[in-house]
Amino acid sequence: MHSVSQILKNKSNTQVYTVTPTTTVLDAIKLMAERGIGALLVMEGEKIVGIVTERDYARKVVLKGRASNETPVRDIMTTSVMYVRPDTTNEQCMALMTENRLRHLPVIENEKLVGLISIGDLVADIISEQQFIIEQMEHYIRGER
């Protein structure tokens, strides 16, 4: 079982993109599109005050007929943000994401944001881990050392 810190080390892009509560939804969506990401953490200084996702945009802007260039992120962000610590296992993260229907989890260490993992990061890690186990079992079965 890998820990979140191991998953973060293996990520190709560890940059965490953030916006403030006053950022317009249009600017937030543009940033997500430019970076090929599905969520942004909403920060006030060093403190996480929310998370905004493409799903928030679709459900709270598009479906409600709001103007993206006039709506601030604070009006659509999710304010109860769950997070994990670097020693959390991939299995614990998967359970937390599944139970709470989450796709992104900030990683906090010593009260500071150190990363963000997505469901895609977890799936890739679990597949890699399982592939390694399969290879080891194949070597064992063939009598290789």
PyMOL commands that set and color helices and strands:
alter all, ss='L'
color gray80, all
select helices_A, chain A and resi 4-10+25-35+54-62+73-75+90-100+119-142
alter helices_A, ss='H'
color red, helices_A
select strands_A, chain A and resi 18-19+39-44+47-53+104-109+112-118
alter strands_A, ss='S'
color yellow, strands_A
deselect
rebuild
show_as cartoon
